[in-house]
Amino acid sequence: MSLSAILIIAVALAVDAFAVSLATGVSLCRVSRRQIFRMAFHFGFFQAMMNIIGWSAGLTVREFIASVDHWVAFGLLAAVALKMIADGSKGPEEVLKADPTRGRTLVVLSVATSIDSLAVGLGFSLLKVSIWLPAAVIGVVASCLTAAGLRLGCLLGSASRLGARAEIAGGLVLLGIGIQILYQHGVFG
């Protein structure tokens, strides 16, 4: 498999991570280098590792994963989205804004944005492609696009001063990504 094909696949897989990080940057309004590193590292690491896990699983579980991967991704994204929407609907005194670049939320987002990478890893296994270069490229591209999304989201959030509305908007974006995943898997038609 050519490097250009691997790069195209990596960018396609990282689109969800970019969108989530963009929404996170908007909702946080200010993003530290530490937050950028944490989210970029986790998203890149999970993208690469899910690819390797999918490749390792090979054909034995392909049909099972293919039949539910979109529901798992949707469920994880929807849970985080609904929490963001609920938190954004409360007054600022009612909720201490949770940092989505930390803890359980970060892990859930990392898994949710890397489910597709698992399926791609299965495909690489079927094609008998060595996984190490694709996994490394996929991880690096996801990390870079995540960092860029956080920065851009921060700029957009600071310029518009959306506050709680940004958190609601971020939740709606995550929910939209989840619905798009279901749509791409033919659930709606």
Buried (B, 14 or more C-beta within 10 A) or exposed (E): EEEEEBBEBBBEBBBBBBBBBBBBBBBBBEBEEEBBBBBBBBBBBBBBBBBBBBBEBEEEEBEEBEEEBBBBBBBBBBBBBEBBBEBBBEEEEEBEEBBBBBEEBBEBBBBBBBBBBBBBBBBBBEEEBEBEEBBBBBBBBBBBBBBBBBBBBBEBBBEEEBEBBBBBBBBBBBBBBBBBBBEEBEEEE
